Amino acid sequence: MGNDQVLTVSLEEFGLSKYEAQAYVALISKGTISASELAYYSEIPRTKIYPTLLKLEKKKLVIISKSKPIMCTAISPEDAFDGAIHEQINKVNAMNTLVSNLKKASEESRKSRGSEEKRYFHISANKVLTQLQTMIEGSKSSIKVMTDQGGLGLLAECKEQLLGVVRRNLDVKIIIPTSQICSESYRAMPDGIEIKTSDIVQNCFIFDETELLMVNNNDGKGAIFSSTEILGINQEKIFANIWKNSIKTKVVADMTKAEAHEIYKIIKIINELGLMHILNSTIISKKPELDMIKLLEKSGINLKSKSLDDMIEIIDAIVQITCSGHVNFEANTKNITIDSKLNSGHSLPWASILDGYLQKQGYKTRTVYQNNSNKGEKVHIKISKN
């Protein structure tokens, strides 16, 4: 946007019409010019230039000559807008005085009642569900929820209201504990709601980034905090941070609860213990030992008993969840490709598990790693029978 355009838009905000603003800016930059020249420089239609000039003259912003051709000159900005500026200053001063007087009246009223006014109110356990349904129906832009089993159970009873907000295309995000993936309440959530998993310790429902409903995990009682509270803004930031580091659940939505939990258990073990396991193996044997299969066995997950198809399905789901990628298995060539949208080795632990599984099944493998900084990475596992 050019400087003249910026000035024009600013003058429009000051109360001038678009043509008036264009004409005044052109006159300021060109000096005294004829009406036809003004039409040219200001890009105002010739038929509109005279009515526009007459309006500016009435507003004491231009001087129009009585001679022909009609010449016009802008009145200097300091003379033209001095009165308007003082008028605005007086309005602001009057508003400040009014606000001060209202604050005094409010404080005196509070003192006379003998207590600080509450900006939140409590809800008994038997009324929390009705209140939650009302708040879901009344939401206008977003619903963000961090919840445990009890809170997810409450949401499951709000299915009708949730369907309504999904139809209105609201942004609905829910963070649940891993134990609730593929539970009955999880399956009650309508399509269109994004669900991720993390270690959650509270029941917090944030509506439109301003109103907050918090439910006590122990007794089921609730409290609503209004938009005047800083708490809403802080909780929204906390939610955004947890959401960023949470794990997707949509991939496992059609699996059984046991299958889904096994996948999340594998992800948790490798994320928390995998690196330490490799480092310890290196220190003890002086060479890197990537036996992730043994590490998982110690935690109760036996992958050796899985069929190759089941194993491909498990690693495919994990790669989708952790790397936004896929595992492709070519049955005729027996070659496996792990595609990851993330690079820098994000897919390597899962490639290592698959490679270890294949070797324990008696296959000979050769692994080729390709990293593309813009498009992610690929791991090719070429298989042949020993």
DRENDO-1510 file (C-alpha; in Angstrom, 1 decimal, always signed):
<recs>
REC; n; res; u; v; w
REC; 1; MET; +0.0; +0.0; +0.0 .
REC; 2; GLY; +1.5; +3.4; -1.1 .
REC; 3; ASN; +1.8; +6.3; +1.3 .
REC; 4; ASP; -1.1; +8.2; -0.4 .
REC; 5; GLN; -3.3; +5.1; +0.1 .
REC; 6; VAL; -2.4; +4.8; +3.8 .
REC; 7; LEU; -3.3; +8.5; +4.3 .
REC; 8; THR; -6.6; +8.0; +2.4 .
REC; 9; VAL; -7.6; +5.1; +4.6 .
REC; 10; SER; -6.6; +7.0; +7.8 .
REC; 11; LEU; -8.7; +10.0; +6.7 .
REC; 12; GLU; -11.7; +7.7; +6.1 .
REC; 13; GLU; -11.3; +6.5; +9.7 .
REC; 14; PHE; -11.4; +10.2; +10.6 .
REC; 15; GLY; -14.9; +10.5; +9.1 .
REC; 16; LEU; -14.3; +11.5; +5.5 .
REC; 17; SER; -15.8; +9.6; +2.6 .
REC; 18; LYS; -13.5; +7.7; +0.2 .
REC; 19; TYR; -13.7; +10.4; -2.5 .
REC; 20; GLU; -13.3; +13.2; +0.0 .
REC; 21; ALA; -10.1; +11.5; +1.4 .
REC; 22; GLN; -8.7; +10.9; -2.1 .
REC; 23; ALA; -9.3; +14.5; -3.2 .
REC; 24; TYR; -7.8; +16.0; +0.0 .
REC; 25; VAL; -4.6; +13.9; -0.2 .
REC; 26; ALA; -4.2; +14.7; -3.9 .
REC; 27; LEU; -4.5; +18.5; -3.2 .
REC; 28; ILE; -2.0; +18.3; -0.3 .
REC; 29; SER; +0.6; +16.7; -2.6 .
REC; 30; LYS; -0.1; +18.8; -5.7 .
REC; 31; GLY; -0.9; +22.3; -4.4 .
REC; 32; THR; -3.4; +24.5; -6.3 .
REC; 33; ILE; -4.8; +22.7; -9.3 .
REC; 34; SER; -7.9; +22.8; -11.5 .
REC; 35; ALA; -10.9; +20.6; -10.8 .
REC; 36; SER; -10.2; +18.5; -13.9 .
REC; 37; GLU; -6.6; +17.9; -12.9 .
REC; 38; LEU; -7.8; +16.9; -9.4 .
REC; 39; ALA; -10.1; +14.3; -11.0 .
REC; 40; TYR; -7.1; +12.9; -12.8 .
REC; 41; TYR; -4.6; +12.8; -9.9 .
REC; 42; SER; -7.2; +11.6; -7.3 .
REC; 43; GLU; -8.7; +9.0; -9.7 .
REC; 44; ILE; -12.2; +10.3; -8.9 .
REC; 45; PRO; -14.8; +10.1; -11.7 .
REC; 46; ARG; -15.3; +13.6; -13.3 .
REC; 47; THR; -19.0; +13.5; -12.6 .
REC; 48; LYS; -18.2; +13.2; -8.8 .
REC; 49; ILE; -15.4; +15.8; -8.5 .
REC; 50; TYR; -17.6; +18.9; -8.0 .
REC; 51; PRO; -20.0; +17.4; -5.4 .
REC; 52; THR; -16.9; +16.1; -3.6 .
REC; 53; LEU; -15.2; +19.5; -3.6 .
REC; 54; LEU; -18.4; +21.2; -2.3 .
REC; 55; LYS; -18.5; +18.8; +0.6 .
REC; 56; LEU; -14.9; +19.4; +1.4 .
REC; 57; GLU; -15.5; +23.2; +1.2 .
REC; 58; LYS; -18.4; +22.8; +3.7 .
REC; 59; LYS; -16.1; +20.9; +6.0 .
REC; 60; LYS; -13.6; +23.8; +5.8 .
REC; 61; LEU; -10.9; +21.5; +4.2 .
REC; 62; VAL; -10.5; +23.2; +0.8 .
REC; 63; ILE; -10.9; +26.7; -0.9 .
REC; 64; ILE; -12.6; +26.7; -4.3 .
REC; 65; SER; -12.0; +29.7; -6.7 .
REC; 66; LYS; -15.0; +31.6; -8.3 .
REC; 67; SER; -13.1; +31.9; -11.6 .
REC; 68; LYS; -13.1; +29.5; -14.5 .
REC; 69; PRO; -11.5; +27.0; -14.8 .
REC; 70; ILE; -12.3; +26.3; -11.2 .
REC; 71; MET; -9.1; +26.1; -9.1 .
REC; 72; CYS; -9.0; +24.4; -5.7 .
REC; 73; THR; -6.5; +24.5; -2.8 .
REC; 74; ALA; -6.3; +22.4; +0.3 .
REC; 75; ILE; -6.4; +24.1; +3.7 .
REC; 76; SER; -3.2; +23.2; +5.6 .
REC; 77; PRO; -3.7; +20.1; +7.8 .
REC; 78; GLU; -2.9; +21.9; +11.1 .
REC; 79; ASP; -5.7; +24.5; +10.3 .
REC; 80; ALA; -8.1; +21.9; +8.9 .
REC; 81; PHE; -8.0; +19.4; +11.7 .
REC; 82; ASP; -7.0; +21.5; +14.8 .
REC; 83; GLY; -10.7; +21.9; +15.8 .
REC; 84; ALA; -11.5; +18.2; +15.2 .
REC; 85; ILE; -8.5; +17.1; +17.3 .
REC; 86; HIS; -9.5; +19.4; +20.2 .
REC; 87; GLU; -13.0; +18.0; +20.0 .
REC; 88; GLN; -11.7; +14.4; +20.2 .
REC; 89; ILE; -9.4; +15.3; +23.2 .
REC; 90; ASN; -12.4; +16.8; +25.0 .
REC; 91; LYS; -14.5; +13.6; +24.3 .
REC; 92; VAL; -11.7; +11.4; +25.7 .
REC; 93; ASN; -11.3; +13.5; +28.8 .
REC; 94; ALA; -15.0; +13.4; +29.4 .
REC; 95; MET; -15.0; +9.6; +29.0 .
REC; 96; ASN; -12.0; +9.2; +31.4 .
REC; 97; THR; -13.9; +11.3; +34.0 .
REC; 98; LEU; -17.0; +9.1; +33.5 .
REC; 99; VAL; -15.0; +5.9; +33.9 .
REC; 100; SER; -13.4; +7.2; +37.1 .
REC; 101; ASN; -16.7; +8.2; +38.6 .
REC; 102; LEU; -18.2; +4.8; +37.7 .
REC; 103; LYS; -15.2; +3.0; +39.4 .
REC; 104; LYS; -15.7; +5.1; +42.5 .
REC; 105; ALA; -19.4; +4.2; +42.6 .
REC; 106; SER; -18.6; +0.5; +42.1 .
REC; 107; GLU; -16.0; +0.5; +44.9 .
REC; 108; GLU; -18.3; +2.3; +47.3 .
REC; 109; SER; -21.1; -0.1; +46.5 .
REC; 110; ARG; -18.8; -3.1; +47.2 .
REC; 111; LYS; -17.7; -1.6; +50.5 .
REC; 112; SER; -21.3; -1.1; +51.6 .
REC; 113; ARG; -21.9; -4.8; +50.9 .
REC; 114; GLY; -18.9; -5.6; +53.0 .
REC; 115; SER; -17.2; -8.1; +50.6 .
REC; 116; GLU; -15.4; -8.5; +47.4 .
REC; 117; GLU; -17.7; -9.6; +44.6 .
REC; 118; LYS; -17.0; -13.2; +43.3 .
REC; 119; ARG; -16.1; -13.6; +39.6 .
REC; 120; TYR; -17.0; -17.3; +39.7 .
REC; 121; PHE; -19.8; -19.4; +41.1 .
REC; 122; HIS; -20.0; -23.0; +42.3 .
REC; 123; ILE; -22.2; -25.7; +40.8 .
REC; 124; SER; -23.4; -28.8; +42.7 .
REC; 125; ALA; -22.4; -32.2; +41.2 .
REC; 126; ASN; -26.0; -33.0; +40.1 .
REC; 127; LYS; -26.2; -29.7; +38.0 .
REC; 128; VAL; -22.7; -29.9; +36.3 .
REC; 129; LEU; -24.0; -32.0; +33.3 .
REC; 130; THR; -26.8; -29.5; +32.6 .
REC; 131; GLN; -24.4; -26.6; +32.9 .
REC; 132; LEU; -21.9; -28.3; +30.6 .
REC; 133; GLN; -24.6; -29.0; +28.0 .
REC; 134; THR; -25.7; -25.3; +28.1 .
REC; 135; MET; -22.2; -24.0; +27.7 .
REC; 136; ILE; -21.5; -26.3; +24.8 .
REC; 137; GLU; -24.7; -25.1; +23.0 .
REC; 138; GLY; -23.8; -21.5; +23.7 .
REC; 139; SER; -20.2; -21.6; +22.5 .
REC; 140; LYS; -19.4; -19.5; +19.4 .
REC; 141; SER; -15.9; -20.2; +18.2 .
REC; 142; SER; -14.0; -23.0; +20.1 .
REC; 143; ILE; -14.2; -25.6; +22.8 .
REC; 144; LYS; -10.9; -26.9; +24.3 .
REC; 145; VAL; -11.1; -29.7; +26.9 .
REC; 146; MET; -8.5; -31.4; +29.1 .
REC; 147; THR; -10.2; -34.3; +30.9 .
REC; 148; ASP; -9.9; -37.6; +32.7 .
REC; 149; GLN; -12.3; -40.6; +32.7 .
REC; 150; GLY; -15.0; -38.7; +34.7 .
REC; 151; GLY; -14.9; -35.6; +32.4 .
REC; 152; LEU; -15.0; -37.7; +29.3 .
REC; 153; GLY; -18.0; -39.5; +30.6 .
REC; 154; LEU; -19.7; -36.2; +31.1 .
REC; 155; LEU; -18.9; -35.2; +27.5 .
REC; 156; ALA; -20.3; -38.5; +26.2 .
REC; 157; GLU; -23.6; -37.5; +27.7 .
REC; 158; CYS; -23.4; -34.2; +25.7 .
REC; 159; LYS; -23.3; -36.0; +22.3 .
REC; 160; GLU; -26.3; -34.1; +20.9 .
REC; 161; GLN; -24.9; -30.7; +21.9 .
REC; 162; LEU; -21.4; -31.7; +20.5 .
REC; 163; LEU; -23.0; -32.8; +17.2 .
REC; 164; GLY; -24.6; -29.3; +17.0 .
REC; 165; VAL; -21.2; -27.5; +17.4 .
REC; 166; VAL; -19.5; -29.8; +14.9 .
REC; 167; ARG; -22.2; -28.9; +12.4 .
REC; 168; ARG; -21.4; -25.2; +13.0 .
REC; 169; ASN; -17.7; -26.0; +12.3 .
REC; 170; LEU; -16.5; -24.9; +15.7 .
REC; 171; ASP; -12.9; -25.7; +16.7 .
REC; 172; VAL; -13.3; -28.6; +19.2 .
REC; 173; LYS; -10.2; -30.2; +20.7 .
REC; 174; ILE; -10.1; -32.8; +23.5 .
REC; 175; ILE; -7.0; -34.1; +25.4 .
REC; 176; ILE; -7.6; -37.4; +27.2 .
REC; 177; PRO; -5.5; -39.8; +29.2 .
REC; 178; THR; -4.1; -42.9; +27.2 .
REC; 179; SER; -6.3; -45.2; +29.4 .
REC; 180; GLN; -9.4; -43.7; +27.7 .
REC; 181; ILE; -8.5; -44.3; +24.1 .
REC; 182; CYS; -11.1; -46.5; +22.4 .
REC; 183; SER; -13.3; -46.5; +25.6 .
REC; 184; GLU; -17.1; -46.4; +25.3 .
REC; 185; SER; -17.0; -42.6; +26.1 .
REC; 186; TYR; -14.2; -42.1; +23.5 .
REC; 187; ARG; -16.3; -43.8; +20.8 .
REC; 188; ALA; -19.3; -41.5; +21.7 .
REC; 189; MET; -17.4; -38.5; +20.5 .
REC; 190; PRO; -18.8; -37.3; +17.1 .
REC; 191; ASP; -16.6; -37.2; +13.9 .
REC; 192; GLY; -15.1; -33.7; +13.5 .
REC; 193; ILE; -13.7; -33.5; +17.0 .
REC; 194; GLU; -9.9; -33.7; +17.3 .
REC; 195; ILE; -8.8; -35.9; +20.1 .
REC; 196; LYS; -5.2; -36.3; +21.4 .
REC; 197; THR; -3.7; -38.1; +24.4 .
REC; 198; SER; -1.5; -36.9; +27.2 .
REC; 199; ASP; -1.1; -37.5; +31.0 .
REC; 200; ILE; -4.0; -35.4; +32.3 .
REC; 201; VAL; -4.7; -34.5; +35.9 .
REC; 202; GLN; -7.6; -32.1; +35.6 .
REC; 203; ASN; -11.1; -31.6; +34.2 .
REC; 204; CYS; -11.0; -28.2; +32.5 .
REC; 205; PHE; -13.4; -27.1; +29.8 .
REC; 206; ILE; -12.5; -23.8; +28.0 .
REC; 207; PHE; -15.2; -22.1; +25.9 .
REC; 208; ASP; -14.4; -19.4; +23.3 .
REC; 209; GLU; -11.0; -18.8; +25.1 .
REC; 210; THR; -12.8; -16.9; +27.8 .
REC; 211; GLU; -15.3; -18.9; +29.9 .
REC; 212; LEU; -14.0; -21.8; +32.0 .
REC; 213; LEU; -15.8; -24.7; +33.6 .
REC; 214; MET; -13.6; -26.7; +36.0 .
REC; 215; VAL; -14.9; -30.0; +37.6 .
REC; 216; ASN; -13.5; -31.5; +40.8 .
REC; 217; ASN; -12.1; -35.0; +40.0 .
REC; 218; ASN; -13.1; -36.3; +43.5 .
REC; 219; ASP; -16.6; -35.0; +44.3 .
REC; 220; GLY; -17.9; -34.0; +40.8 .
REC; 221; LYS; -18.6; -30.4; +41.9 .
REC; 222; GLY; -17.9; -27.6; +39.4 .
REC; 223; ALA; -17.0; -23.9; +39.2 .
REC; 224; ILE; -17.5; -21.5; +36.4 .
REC; 225; PHE; -15.0; -18.6; +35.8 .
REC; 226; SER; -16.2; -15.7; +33.8 .
REC; 227; SER; -14.3; -13.9; +31.0 .
REC; 228; THR; -13.1; -11.2; +33.4 .
REC; 229; GLU; -10.7; -13.8; +34.9 .
REC; 230; ILE; -7.1; -14.0; +33.8 .
REC; 231; LEU; -7.4; -17.7; +34.5 .
REC; 232; GLY; -9.2; -18.3; +31.1 .
REC; 233; ILE; -6.3; -16.8; +29.1 .
REC; 234; ASN; -3.7; -18.8; +31.2 .
REC; 235; GLN; -5.6; -22.1; +30.8 .
REC; 236; GLU; -5.8; -21.5; +27.0 .
REC; 237; LYS; -2.0; -21.1; +26.9 .
REC; 238; ILE; -1.5; -24.3; +29.0 .
REC; 239; PHE; -3.9; -26.2; +26.8 .
REC; 240; ALA; -2.1; -25.0; +23.6 .
REC; 241; ASN; +1.2; -26.2; +25.0 .
REC; 242; ILE; -0.1; -29.6; +26.1 .
REC; 243; TRP; -1.9; -30.1; +22.8 .
REC; 244; LYS; +1.3; -29.4; +20.8 .
REC; 245; ASN; +3.1; -32.1; +22.7 .
REC; 246; SER; +0.2; -34.6; +22.8 .
REC; 247; ILE; -0.2; -37.7; +20.6 .
REC; 248; LYS; -2.9; -38.2; +17.9 .
REC; 249; THR; -5.5; -40.8; +18.5 .
REC; 250; LYS; -7.6; -40.9; +15.2 .
REC; 251; VAL; -5.3; -43.6; +13.7 .
REC; 252; VAL; -6.4; -46.2; +16.3 .
REC; 253; ALA; -10.1; -45.2; +16.4 .
REC; 254; ASP; -11.2; -48.4; +14.6 .
REC; 255; MET; -9.0; -50.7; +16.6 .
REC; 256; THR; -10.0; -52.7; +19.7 .
REC; 257; LYS; -9.1; -51.1; +23.1 .
REC; 258; ALA; -6.4; -53.7; +23.7 .
REC; 259; GLU; -4.7; -53.1; +20.2 .
REC; 260; ALA; -4.8; -49.3; +20.7 .
REC; 261; HIS; -3.3; -49.5; +24.2 .
REC; 262; GLU; -0.5; -51.8; +23.0 .
REC; 263; ILE; +0.5; -49.3; +20.3 .
REC; 264; TYR; +0.5; -46.4; +22.8 .
REC; 265; LYS; +2.5; -48.5; +25.3 .
REC; 266; ILE; +5.1; -49.2; +22.7 .
REC; 267; ILE; +5.4; -45.4; +21.8 .
REC; 268; LYS; +5.7; -44.6; +25.5 .
REC; 269; ILE; +8.4; -47.2; +26.3 .
REC; 270; ILE; +10.5; -46.3; +23.3 .
REC; 271; ASN; +10.1; -42.5; +23.9 .
REC; 272; GLU; +11.0; -42.8; +27.6 .
REC; 273; LEU; +13.5; -45.7; +27.7 .
REC; 274; GLY; +14.7; -46.3; +24.1 .
REC; 275; LEU; +17.6; -43.8; +24.0 .
REC; 276; MET; +18.8; -44.8; +27.5 .
REC; 277; HIS; +18.7; -48.5; +26.4 .
REC; 278; ILE; +20.9; -47.9; +23.3 .
REC; 279; LEU; +23.4; -45.8; +25.4 .
REC; 280; ASN; +23.6; -48.5; +28.1 .
REC; 281; SER; +24.1; -51.2; +25.5 .
REC; 282; THR; +26.9; -49.2; +23.9 .
REC; 283; ILE; +28.7; -48.7; +27.2 .
REC; 284; ILE; +28.5; -52.4; +28.2 .
REC; 285; SER; +29.4; -54.0; +24.8 .
REC; 286; LYS; +31.4; -51.0; +23.3 .
REC; 287; LYS; +29.2; -51.2; +20.2 .
REC; 288; PRO; +25.7; -49.9; +19.6 .
REC; 289; GLU; +23.0; -52.6; +20.2 .
REC; 290; LEU; +19.6; -51.7; +18.8 .
REC; 291; ASP; +17.7; -54.6; +20.3 .
REC; 292; MET; +14.5; -52.7; +21.0 .
REC; 293; ILE; +12.6; -56.0; +20.8 .
REC; 294; LYS; +14.2; -57.1; +24.2 .
REC; 295; LEU; +13.5; -53.7; +25.7 .
REC; 296; LEU; +9.8; -54.1; +24.8 .
REC; 297; GLU; +9.7; -57.7; +26.1 .
REC; 298; LYS; +11.0; -56.5; +29.5 .
REC; 299; SER; +7.9; -54.3; +29.6 .
REC; 300; GLY; +5.5; -57.1; +28.7 .
REC; 301; ILE; +5.2; -56.6; +25.0 .
REC; 302; ASN; +6.0; -59.7; +22.9 .
REC; 303; LEU; +6.4; -58.8; +19.2 .
REC; 304; LYS; +8.1; -62.0; +18.2 .
REC; 305; SER; +4.7; -63.8; +18.3 .
REC; 306; LYS; +3.1; -61.4; +15.8 .
REC; 307; SER; +2.7; -62.3; +12.2 .
REC; 308; LEU; +4.5; -60.1; +9.6 .
REC; 309; ASP; +1.2; -58.5; +8.5 .
REC; 310; ASP; +0.2; -57.7; +12.1 .
REC; 311; MET; +3.7; -56.2; +12.7 .
REC; 312; ILE; +3.5; -54.0; +9.6 .
REC; 313; GLU; +0.0; -52.8; +10.8 .
REC; 314; ILE; +1.4; -51.9; +14.3 .
REC; 315; ILE; +4.5; -50.0; +13.0 .
REC; 316; ASP; +2.3; -48.3; +10.3 .
REC; 317; ALA; +0.0; -47.0; +13.0 .
REC; 318; ILE; +2.9; -45.9; +15.2 .
REC; 319; VAL; +4.6; -44.1; +12.2 .
REC; 320; GLN; +1.3; -42.3; +11.4 .
REC; 321; ILE; +0.9; -41.2; +15.0 .
REC; 322; THR; +4.5; -40.1; +15.6 .
REC; 323; CYS; +5.8; -39.1; +12.1 .
REC; 324; SER; +2.7; -38.4; +10.1 .
REC; 325; GLY; +4.0; -41.1; +7.7 .
REC; 326; HIS; +3.2; -44.6; +6.5 .
REC; 327; VAL; +4.8; -48.1; +6.2 .
REC; 328; ASN; +4.5; -49.7; +2.7 .
REC; 329; PHE; +5.1; -53.4; +2.3 .
REC; 330; GLU; +5.6; -54.8; -1.3 .
REC; 331; ALA; +4.5; -58.4; -1.0 .
REC; 332; ASN; +6.1; -59.6; -4.2 .
REC; 333; THR; +9.6; -58.0; -3.6 .
REC; 334; LYS; +9.4; -58.4; +0.2 .
REC; 335; ASN; +10.7; -54.8; +0.5 .
REC; 336; ILE; +9.4; -52.4; +3.2 .
REC; 337; THR; +9.5; -48.6; +3.0 .
REC; 338; ILE; +8.9; -46.4; +6.0 .
REC; 339; ASP; +7.9; -42.9; +4.9 .
REC; 340; SER; +8.1; -40.1; +7.5 .
REC; 341; LYS; +7.0; -36.4; +7.0 .
REC; 342; LEU; +9.5; -35.6; +9.8 .
REC; 343; ASN; +13.2; -35.9; +9.2 .
REC; 344; SER; +16.3; -36.0; +11.5 .
REC; 345; GLY; +15.8; -39.7; +12.3 .
REC; 346; HIS; +12.3; -39.6; +13.7 .
REC; 347; SER; +11.4; -42.9; +12.0 .
REC; 348; LEU; +14.6; -44.7; +12.9 .
REC; 349; PRO; +13.4; -46.3; +16.3 .
REC; 350; TRP; +10.4; -47.8; +14.5 .
REC; 351; ALA; +12.6; -49.0; +11.6 .
REC; 352; SER; +14.9; -50.5; +14.1 .
REC; 353; ILE; +12.0; -52.4; +15.8 .
REC; 354; LEU; +10.8; -53.7; +12.4 .
REC; 355; ASP; +14.4; -54.7; +11.4 .
REC; 356; GLY; +14.9; -56.5; +14.7 .
REC; 357; TYR; +11.6; -58.4; +14.4 .
REC; 358; LEU; +12.5; -59.5; +10.8 .
REC; 359; GLN; +16.0; -60.8; +11.9 .
REC; 360; LYS; +14.4; -62.7; +14.8 .
REC; 361; GLN; +12.0; -64.3; +12.3 .
REC; 362; GLY; +15.1; -65.6; +10.3 .
REC; 363; TYR; +15.2; -62.9; +7.6 .
REC; 364; LYS; +18.4; -61.3; +6.4 .
REC; 365; THR; +17.9; -57.5; +6.1 .
REC; 366; ARG; +19.7; -54.5; +4.6 .
REC; 367; THR; +18.6; -51.0; +5.7 .
REC; 368; VAL; +19.0; -47.9; +3.5 .
REC; 369; TYR; +18.2; -44.4; +5.1 .
REC; 370; GLN; +17.3; -41.4; +2.9 .
REC; 371; ASN; +17.0; -37.9; +4.4 .
REC; 372; ASN; +15.4; -35.0; +2.5 .
REC; 373; SER; +15.4; -31.9; +4.7 .
REC; 374; ASN; +12.3; -30.5; +2.9 .
REC; 375; LYS; +10.2; -33.6; +2.4 .
REC; 376; GLY; +11.1; -35.8; +5.5 .
REC; 377; GLU; +12.8; -39.1; +5.3 .
REC; 378; LYS; +12.6; -42.7; +4.0 .
REC; 379; VAL; +13.9; -45.9; +5.4 .
REC; 380; HIS; +14.1; -48.9; +3.0 .
REC; 381; ILE; +14.4; -52.4; +4.5 .
REC; 382; LYS; +15.3; -54.9; +1.8 .
REC; 383; ILE; +14.5; -58.5; +2.9 .
REC; 384; SER; +15.9; -61.9; +1.9 .
REC; 385; LYS; +15.6; -65.3; +3.5 .
REC; 386; ASN; +18.7; -66.6; +5.3 .
</recs>
